[in-house]
């Protein structure tokens, strides 16, 4: 049977089959031995093959488990370096049409380095990104000015930006046309309001939310696994046992992929010579550099350094580029972004 992975709990997967069944599945034992350098060889959004036969496992309360036996080729994915295993990756979601990166100027503050690392990774794997600036209702006058400066920066580079308040609903309805007929992954730091936004977009889903830590102004994890949530009206796929659905997975359906909040975004498998192309404005100026292998750090005749000095490239973006250049030292993982 073929199907779509709609939920990953870490130990098992919910797969929505082409026949409209939701099956509780596990990965076959030798599956991890095929050279997949990932902490999660199967990701939400994957198209997979599932064995017909049911199995029973004494370690599980479910008696109708199935095996995932094969992953179909992915057209794209969002990936980051595993926090604890520096030479392995963690796939956030696969086969997506776009990503909504939810960021906040305050409560908690999303760093530009985190934003730029996510954008560069998305560029590398051909995933369009829309930046969602959330919690605008909580900003004071200075914070609103700073948010507008950030929006202007990223819109100038070519990224679509939206300012919303998931808490009050301001601007949320305007997002619906952007989601229609697409598979969209939501990502961002813990506490930026992803679950609140999904609750607004999908009434009745009732995802758990949590307050920001007053001591550190950081978010606390409320989503602990990745899950696809349908925006088109049909029964919820939250169940992990076999049950018929009235609508089969289709490119015409709209899905949101809810993901756990992430603190750091370590980039994975990016070559130094390719990195320039993942920063749109740096890439444009790099075409005018004297040397084709210019690293844009010290070389004479570097058009990027000239553009930086003349403020055509933002200092924050250039510093993000440098931080990723330094990531080639595999012995460290830059977590505090």
C-alpha positions in Angstrom: 0.0 0.0 0.0 1.1 3.6 -0.7 0.4 6.4 1.7 1.3 9.8 3.2 3.1 10.1 6.6 0.9 12.5 8.5 2.3 12.1 12.0 5.6 11.2 13.6 5.7 10.6 17.3 9.4 9.5 17.3 8.6 5.8 17.8 5.7 5.3 15.4 4.1 7.0 12.4 0.5 7.6 11.2 0.2 6.9 7.5 -2.8 8.0 5.5 -3.1 5.4 2.7 -4.4 6.1 -0.8 -7.4 4.1 0.1 -8.3 6.5 2.9 -7.2 4.5 5.9 -5.0 5.8 8.7 -2.5 3.1 9.8 -0.2 3.0 12.8 3.2 2.1 11.4 6.8 1.5 12.5 10.0 1.4 10.5 11.4 -2.0 9.5 14.4 -3.0 11.6 17.0 -2.8 8.7 15.6 0.4 7.4 18.2 2.6 9.2 21.1 0.7 7.7 20.7 2.1 4.2 23.1 5.1 4.7 20.5 7.6 5.8 22.4 10.0 8.0 19.3 11.2 9.8 17.9 10.9 13.3 14.5 10.4 11.6 14.7 8.5 8.3 11.0 8.9 7.8 9.5 12.4 8.0 6.1 13.9 8.0 5.2 14.5 4.4 7.0 11.5 3.0 5.2 9.2 0.5 5.9 5.7 1.6 5.2 2.0 0.9 3.5 0.1 3.8 3.3 -3.6 4.2 -0.2 -5.2 3.8 0.3 -7.5 6.8 -0.5 -6.4 10.3 2.0 -7.3 13.1 1.6 -7.3 16.8 4.2 -6.0 19.2 4.4 -6.8 22.9 6.1 -3.4 23.4 3.2 -1.5 22.0 -0.4 -1.2 23.1 -1.4 -1.2 19.4 -2.0 -4.6 17.9 -2.5 -3.5 14.4 1.0 -2.2 13.5 2.2 -2.1 9.9 5.8 -1.8 8.5 7.0 1.1 6.4 9.1 -0.7 3.9 10.2 2.1 1.5 10.3 5.9 1.1 9.5 7.3 -2.3 11.9 9.9 -3.7 11.4 13.3 -2.0 11.0 16.4 -4.2 12.3 18.6 -1.3 12.6 18.8 2.4 13.5 21.1 5.3 16.5 19.8 7.2 18.8 20.9 10.0 21.7 19.5 11.9 20.9 17.2 14.8 21.6 19.0 18.1 23.2 16.0 19.8 24.7 14.2 16.7 26.7 16.7 14.8 27.2 14.4 11.8 23.6 13.6 11.4 20.6 15.5 10.2 17.0 16.0 11.4 14.4 16.3 8.6 11.7 18.7 9.7 9.3 17.9 6.9 9.3 16.5 3.3 7.5 17.2 0.0 6.2 20.6 1.0 5.1 23.5 -1.2 6.2 26.2 1.1 7.2 27.1 4.7 5.8 29.7 7.0 8.6 30.8 9.4 6.9 32.3 12.4 9.1 34.9 14.1 8.6 37.4 16.9 10.4 40.7 17.7 9.8 40.1 21.4 8.4 37.5 23.8 10.6 35.7 22.7 12.9 37.5 20.3 13.8 35.7 17.1 17.4 36.4 16.1 18.2 37.4 12.5 20.8 34.7 12.5 18.2 32.1 13.1 16.0 33.6 10.4 18.9 33.7 7.9 20.0 30.1 8.6 16.4 28.9 8.0 16.1 30.9 4.8 19.5 29.6 3.5 18.5 26.0 4.2 15.2 26.5 2.5 16.9 28.0 -0.6 19.3 25.0 -0.7 16.4 22.6 -0.8 14.1 24.7 -3.0 11.4 25.5 -0.4 9.7 28.9 -0.7 9.4 30.7 2.6 7.0 33.4 3.9 8.0 35.2 7.0 5.2 35.6 9.5 5.8 38.3 12.1 3.6 37.3 15.0 2.4 39.0 18.3 2.3 42.5 16.8 -0.4 43.4 19.3 2.2 43.1 22.1 4.8 45.4 20.6 5.5 48.9 21.9 6.3 51.8 19.5 10.1 51.1 19.3 9.5 47.4 18.7 7.0 48.1 16.0 9.6 50.3 14.3 12.2 47.5 14.5 9.7 45.0 13.1 9.0 47.3 10.2 12.7 47.6 9.5 13.0 43.8 9.5 10.1 43.4 7.2 11.5 46.0 4.8 14.9 44.2 4.9 13.5 40.8 3.9 11.0 42.2 1.4 13.8 44.0 -0.3 15.7 40.7 -0.6 12.6 39.2 -2.1 10.8 37.3 0.7 7.1 37.8 1.4 6.4 39.0 4.9 3.1 39.3 6.9 2.5 40.9 10.3 -0.2 39.2 12.3 -1.4 38.6 15.8 -2.5 35.0 16.2 -3.7 35.8 19.7 -6.2 38.4 18.6 -6.7 37.1 15.0 -5.4 40.2 13.4 -4.2 39.4 9.9 -4.8 35.6 10.2 -7.6 35.4 7.7 -5.4 37.1 5.1 -3.1 34.0 5.2 -5.8 31.6 4.0 -5.3 32.4 0.3 -1.6 31.7 0.7 -2.3 28.2 2.0 -5.0 27.1 -0.4 -4.2 23.9 -2.2 -0.7 23.7 -0.7 1.3 21.6 1.9 2.7 24.2 4.3 5.2 23.5 7.1 5.1 25.9 10.1 8.4 26.4 11.9 10.0 28.8 14.3 11.5 29.1 17.8 9.5 27.7 20.7 7.0 30.3 22.0 6.5 32.3 18.8 2.8 31.2 18.5 2.7 28.4 15.9 0.1 26.4 17.9 -2.0 29.5 18.5 -1.9 30.3 14.8 -3.0 26.8 13.8 -5.8 27.0 16.4 -7.0 30.1 14.6 -6.7 28.6 11.1 -8.3 25.2 12.1 -11.1 25.8 14.6 -11.6 22.8 16.8 -8.1 21.4 16.5 -7.3 22.7 20.0 -3.5 22.4 20.0 -2.0 23.0 23.4 -0.3 26.3 24.0 1.9 27.7 26.8 3.0 31.0 28.2 6.4 32.5 27.7 9.0 32.0 30.5 9.1 35.3 32.4 12.6 34.6 33.6 14.2 34.1 30.3 11.6 35.4 27.8 11.9 32.1 25.9 9.3 29.7 24.7 8.4 26.4 26.2 7.8 23.4 24.0 4.1 22.5 23.6 4.3 20.6 20.3 6.3 17.4 20.9 5.9 15.7 17.5 5.3 16.6 13.9 1.8 16.3 12.4 0.0 17.2 9.2 -3.3 19.0 9.9 -5.9 19.2 7.0 -7.4 22.6 6.2 -10.0 21.1 3.9 -13.1 19.8 5.8 -12.8 16.1 6.5 -12.4 14.0 9.7 -9.2 14.7 11.7 -6.2 12.4 11.0 -5.1 12.5 14.7 -6.2 8.9 15.3 -3.5 6.3 15.0 -5.7 3.3 14.3 -7.3 2.2 11.0 -10.3 4.3 10.2 -11.9 5.5 7.0 -11.5 9.0 5.8 -14.0 10.6 3.5 -11.3 12.5 1.5 -8.2 10.9 0.0 -4.9 12.8 0.1 -4.8 15.1 -3.0 -2.7 17.9 -4.3 -5.9 20.0 -4.1 -6.1 19.6 -0.4 -4.5 22.1 1.9 -2.4 20.8 4.8 -0.5 22.5 7.6 2.5 20.6 9.1 2.9 21.5 12.8 6.4 21.0 14.1 8.1 21.3 17.5 9.7 24.6 18.3 13.4 24.7 17.6 16.1 26.7 19.4 19.1 26.4 17.1 19.2 25.8 13.3 22.5 24.1 12.5 23.0 23.8 8.7 23.8 20.5 7.2 25.8 19.3 4.1 26.3 22.8 2.7 29.6 23.3 0.8 31.5 26.5 1.3 31.5 27.3 -2.4 27.7 26.9 -2.6 26.8 29.0 0.4 26.8 32.3 -1.5 24.0 31.2 -3.7 21.7 30.6 -0.7 21.9 34.4 0.2 20.0 36.0 -2.6 21.5 39.5 -2.4 25.0 38.3 -1.7 24.8 36.0 -4.8 23.7 38.9 -7.0 26.7 41.0 -6.0 29.1 38.1 -6.1 28.7 37.9 -9.9 30.8 41.1 -10.1 33.7 39.8 -7.9 37.2 39.7 -9.5 37.7 36.0 -8.6 35.2 33.3 -9.3 36.2 31.5 -6.1 35.8 34.6 -3.9 34.8 33.8 -0.3 33.7 37.5 0.3 35.9 37.7 3.4 39.1 39.4 2.4 39.8 39.1 -1.4 40.7 42.2 -3.4 38.0 43.2 -5.9 35.2 41.6 -3.9 31.9 43.2 -5.0 30.2 41.8 -1.9 32.5 43.6 0.5 32.0 46.7 -1.5 28.2 46.4 -1.4 28.4 45.8 2.3 30.5 48.9 2.9 28.0 50.9 0.8 25.0 49.4 2.8 23.5 47.5 -0.2 23.9 44.4 1.9 22.7 44.4 5.5 25.4 43.8 8.2 23.1 41.2 9.9 22.8 39.2 6.7 26.6 39.3 6.1 27.3 38.2 9.7 24.8 35.3 9.2 26.7 34.3 6.1 30.0 34.4 8.0 28.6 32.2 10.8 27.6 29.6 8.3 31.0 29.7 6.6 32.5 28.8 10.0 30.1 25.8 10.4 32.5 23.6 8.4 34.2 22.9 11.6 32.3 19.6 12.3 33.4 19.5 16.0 30.9 22.2 17.0 27.2 23.0 16.7 26.2 26.6 16.8 23.1 26.2 19.0 22.5 29.7 20.5 20.7 31.3 17.6 
